[in-house]
């Protein structure tokens, strides 16, 4: 179950994906719709000929929001009564039992339910749906999502080991949208919008900006400017959204003279891809020099075809796979896969 934005319900049986249903696809729902009411889980199951008693284990995606006690939780309803559903955190922390630590909770109509970090769903949902898993091969998995910096993992097929290799950049995935939001045509005063409306607007920017970048030219001399700015703001986290873009927007004549909004957006997109590839290449070739490497891309940033194409063209990796659901649209699938993987299966059958 993915309960937050891009809510969805997915069911896996004996290693096969039976279905994944997104809330936004039901009754002409709004894009990025959250799960809303937990009763919708039973409704989705019923449309697929199942009941909650057919499910041996409910698994809920982890998230970053907190309850009153400061524990990770998501605001949902049960029959229109608001509750906070406890879940795993967004990403693993030092001291955890690895990236696939299993968190368990009880109540809220699920009896005992499990939860894995949000990053784990991207990590294993991408790997287990890949041809590498089907062939029993190891692979690196690069996960770059809105709330995290790009993180490189390694999955070893025979031993079922999943290890963190390295963080690659001090920039969260939301940085691209946050940066572009400081420039027209995406600059907008969102103070009057509700929190839900602000989230929807933010989520809509990255895809549009990727297209808008085609109207601009990449100015490679700007890369040094971005390097200096990131060194000045080394912690460009989700809590400091827009800080780098705001700095550029406020001092554009001094920092990037003569560049249009489209030029700036295109240049920043190219800069991130260039820097990501440099760090990825350095880590992999230094620590794993034997070659013959497979790479899987997961997380919302895996939708950026410019970055994906640059990695593929580098020939650093023998083969690269990007699932058609690398972002949160596939989070329910990845969440169910985490439980499947813990039970010994590495291959997800899907079409």
C-alpha positions in Angstrom: 0.0 0.0 0.0 1.2 3.5 -0.9 -0.8 5.8 1.4 0.7 9.2 0.7 0.7 11.1 -2.7 0.5 8.8 -5.7 -1.5 6.4 -3.5 -1.9 2.9 -4.8 -2.7 -0.7 -3.9 -0.7 -3.6 -5.4 -0.9 -7.4 -4.8 1.8 -10.0 -5.4 1.1 -13.7 -5.3 3.9 -16.3 -5.5 6.2 -13.8 -7.1 3.7 -12.6 -9.7 2.3 -9.1 -9.8 -1.5 -9.6 -9.9 -2.3 -5.8 -10.2 -1.4 -2.3 -9.1 -4.2 0.2 -9.0 -3.4 3.9 -8.5 -6.0 6.1 -6.7 -5.8 8.8 -9.4 -7.1 6.3 -12.0 -10.3 5.7 -10.0 -13.4 7.8 -10.6 -11.4 10.4 -12.6 -9.3 11.2 -9.5 -6.9 14.1 -9.4 -3.3 13.4 -10.3 -1.1 12.5 -7.4 -4.1 11.5 -5.3 -3.3 10.0 -1.9 -5.0 6.8 -0.6 -7.3 8.9 1.6 -9.5 6.3 3.4 -8.1 2.9 4.4 -11.5 1.4 3.3 -10.4 2.0 -0.2 -8.0 -0.9 0.1 -10.9 -3.3 0.5 -12.7 -1.6 -2.3 -9.8 -2.1 -4.7 -9.3 -5.7 -3.6 -13.0 -6.3 -4.2 -12.8 -5.0 -7.8 -10.1 -7.6 -8.4 -12.1 -10.5 -6.8 -10.2 -10.5 -3.5 -11.1 -9.7 0.1 -8.8 -8.6 2.9 -8.9 -12.1 4.3 -7.1 -13.3 1.1 -4.1 -11.2 2.0 -1.5 -12.9 4.2 0.5 -9.8 4.8 -0.3 -6.1 4.4 2.8 -3.9 3.8 2.7 -0.1 3.9 5.3 2.2 2.3 7.5 4.3 4.6 7.3 8.1 4.6 8.8 11.3 6.0 5.8 12.9 7.8 5.6 12.5 11.6 2.9 12.0 14.3 2.7 14.0 17.5 5.3 11.7 19.1 7.7 12.4 16.3 7.4 8.9 14.8 7.0 8.4 11.0 3.2 8.4 10.2 0.8 9.3 7.4 -2.5 11.1 7.8 -5.4 8.9 6.5 -9.0 8.2 7.4 -11.0 5.2 8.4 -14.7 5.8 7.4 -13.9 9.5 7.3 -12.4 9.4 10.9 -8.8 10.9 10.7 -6.0 8.8 12.1 -2.2 8.7 11.8 -0.9 5.5 10.3 2.5 4.5 11.7 5.0 3.5 9.0 8.7 3.0 8.4 10.9 6.1 7.9 11.7 7.6 4.5 15.3 6.3 4.4 17.4 4.0 6.6 19.6 5.5 9.3 23.1 4.5 10.6 22.5 1.7 13.1 19.5 0.2 11.3 19.5 -3.4 10.2 20.5 -2.5 6.7 18.4 -0.8 4.0 15.8 -3.6 4.1 15.0 -3.3 7.9 11.4 -4.5 8.4 9.2 -2.5 10.7 6.0 -4.0 12.2 2.9 -2.3 13.6 -0.6 -3.4 14.6 -4.1 -1.9 14.5 -5.9 0.4 12.0 -7.9 -2.5 10.6 -4.8 -4.5 9.3 -4.0 -6.5 12.4 -0.3 -6.8 12.1 1.2 -5.0 9.2 4.8 -4.4 8.0 6.5 -1.4 6.6 9.8 -0.7 4.8 11.5 2.6 4.1 10.4 4.6 1.1 13.8 4.2 -0.4 13.6 0.4 -0.1 10.5 0.3 -2.3 12.4 2.1 -5.1 15.5 0.0 -4.6 13.9 -3.4 -4.8 10.9 -2.6 -7.0 13.4 -1.5 -9.6 15.8 -4.4 -9.2 13.3 -7.3 -8.8 11.5 -6.2 -12.0 14.7 -6.1 -13.9 16.2 -8.6 -16.4 19.2 -8.9 -14.0 17.0 -10.4 -11.3 15.4 -12.7 -13.8 18.9 -13.9 -14.9 20.1 -14.2 -11.3 22.7 -11.5 -11.8 24.0 -8.9 -9.3 23.4 -5.2 -10.0 24.0 -1.7 -8.8 20.9 0.3 -8.1 21.0 4.1 -8.2 18.1 5.5 -6.2 17.5 9.2 -6.4 14.1 10.4 -5.1 12.7 13.8 -4.1 13.7 13.6 -0.4 17.1 12.0 -0.7 20.5 12.6 -2.3 21.4 10.0 -5.0 22.3 6.8 -3.2 24.1 3.8 -4.9 23.3 0.3 -3.6 24.5 -3.1 -4.7 22.2 -6.2 -4.8 23.8 -9.6 -4.8 21.4 -12.1 -6.3 22.8 -15.4 -4.8 23.1 -14.2 -1.2 20.1 -11.8 -1.2 22.5 -9.1 0.2 21.6 -5.5 -0.3 24.3 -3.0 0.7 24.7 0.8 0.6 27.7 1.7 -1.6 27.9 5.5 -1.4 26.0 8.7 -1.6 27.0 10.5 -4.8 25.9 14.2 -4.5 24.8 16.6 -1.7 21.7 17.4 -3.6 18.2 15.9 -3.0 16.1 14.9 -6.0 13.6 17.7 -5.4 16.4 20.2 -6.1 15.6 20.3 -9.9 12.0 21.2 -9.4 12.8 23.5 -6.5 15.4 25.3 -8.7 13.0 25.6 -11.6 10.2 26.9 -9.4 12.2 30.1 -9.0 11.9 31.0 -12.7 9.1 31.7 -15.1 7.0 30.0 -16.3 7.0 28.0 -13.0 7.5 30.8 -10.4 4.3 31.1 -8.5 3.1 32.5 -5.1 1.8 29.3 -3.4 1.2 30.8 0.1 -2.5 31.0 -0.6 -2.7 27.3 -1.6 -3.4 24.5 0.8 -0.7 22.1 1.7 -2.2 19.5 -0.6 -2.3 22.0 -3.5 1.3 23.1 -2.9 2.4 19.5 -3.0 0.5 18.9 -6.3 2.0 22.0 -7.8 5.5 21.1 -6.8 5.2 17.5 -8.1 4.0 18.8 -11.5 7.1 21.0 -12.2 9.9 18.5 -12.9 8.3 16.9 -15.9 7.3 20.2 -17.4 10.7 21.7 -16.8 12.4 18.8 -18.5 10.4 19.6 -21.6 10.9 23.4 -21.3 14.7 22.9 -21.1 14.5 22.0 -24.8 13.8 25.6 -25.5 17.1 26.7 -24.0 20.8 26.1 -24.6 23.2 24.5 -22.2 25.9 26.9 -21.1 28.7 24.7 -19.7 30.5 27.8 -18.2 27.6 27.8 -15.7 28.8 24.5 -14.2 31.5 26.3 -12.2 28.9 28.7 -10.9 26.7 25.8 -9.7 29.7 24.1 -8.2 30.5 27.2 -6.1 26.9 27.7 -5.1 26.5 24.1 -3.9 29.8 24.4 -2.0 28.2 27.5 -0.3 25.0 25.6 0.4 26.3 22.0 1.1 23.0 20.9 2.7 20.5 21.4 0.0 17.9 19.2 1.6 14.2 19.0 1.3 13.9 21.3 4.3 15.8 24.1 2.3 13.8 24.0 -0.9 14.6 26.5 -3.5 17.7 28.0 -1.8 20.0 27.5 -4.8 17.5 28.6 -7.4 16.5 31.7 -5.3 20.2 32.6 -5.1 20.6 32.4 -8.9 17.3 34.2 -9.5 18.2 37.0 -7.2 21.7 37.5 -8.7 21.2 36.2 -12.3 22.8 39.2 -14.0 25.9 38.8 -12.0 26.1 35.0 -11.9 24.7 34.0 -15.3 24.6 37.1 -17.5 22.7 36.8 -20.8 21.0 33.5 -20.1 17.2 33.2 -20.5 15.1 31.3 -18.1 15.1 28.3 -20.5 18.9 28.5 -20.8 19.3 28.5 -17.0 16.9 25.5 -16.5 18.6 23.6 -19.4 22.0 24.4 -17.9 21.1 23.3 -14.4 19.6 20.1 -15.7 22.7 19.3 -17.7 24.9 20.3 -14.7 23.2 17.8 -12.4 23.5 15.0 -15.0 27.1 15.8 -15.7 28.0 15.9 -12.0 26.0 12.7 -11.2 27.8 10.8 -14.0 31.2 12.0 -12.8 30.6 10.9 -9.2 28.9 7.6 -10.2 31.8 6.7 -12.6 34.4 7.6 -9.9 32.8 5.4 -7.2 32.2 2.4 -9.4 35.5 2.3 -11.2 37.5 2.9 -8.1 35.7 0.4 -5.8 34.6 -2.2 -8.5 37.3 -2.1 -11.2 36.5 -5.6 -12.5 33.9 -4.3 -15.0 30.9 -6.2 -16.4 28.5 -4.1 -14.3 24.7 -3.9 -14.4 22.9 -0.8 -13.3 19.2 -0.2 -12.3 17.8 3.2 -11.9 15.0 3.9 -9.4 13.3 6.9 -7.7 11.6 9.9 -9.4 14.8 11.2 -10.9 15.0 8.0 -13.0 12.3 9.7 -15.2 14.9 12.2 -16.4 15.8 10.9 -19.9 18.7 13.3 -20.2 20.4 11.9 -17.2 19.6 8.3 -18.1 20.9 8.8 -21.6 24.2 10.3 -20.4 24.8 7.4 -18.1 24.0 4.9 -20.9 26.2 6.7 -23.4 29.2 6.6 -20.9 29.6 2.9 -21.4 30.6 2.6 -17.7 27.9 -0.1 -17.3 27.4 -3.2 -19.4 23.6 -3.0 -19.3 21.1 -0.5 -17.8 17.5 -1.0 -16.9 14.9 1.6 -15.9 11.4 0.2 -15.0 8.4 2.0 -16.4 7.3 2.8 -12.8 10.5 4.1 -11.1 8.8 7.0 -9.3 6.1 6.8 -6.6 3.5 5.5 -9.2 5.3 2.2 -8.6 5.7 2.6 -4.8 3.0 0.1 -3.9 4.6 -2.5 -6.2 8.0 -1.9 -4.6 6.6 -2.0 -1.1 5.1 -5.5 -1.8 8.3 -6.5 -3.4 10.3 -5.7 -0.2 8.2 -8.3 1.7 8.6 -10.8 -1.2 12.3 -10.3 -1.2 12.6 -10.9 2.5 10.8 -14.2 1.9 13.5 -15.4 -0.5 12.2 -14.4 -3.9 14.3 -12.0 -6.1 12.3 -12.0 -9.3 9.0 -10.2 -9.8 6.9 -11.5 -12.7 5.1 -8.6 -14.4 4.0 -7.4 -17.8 
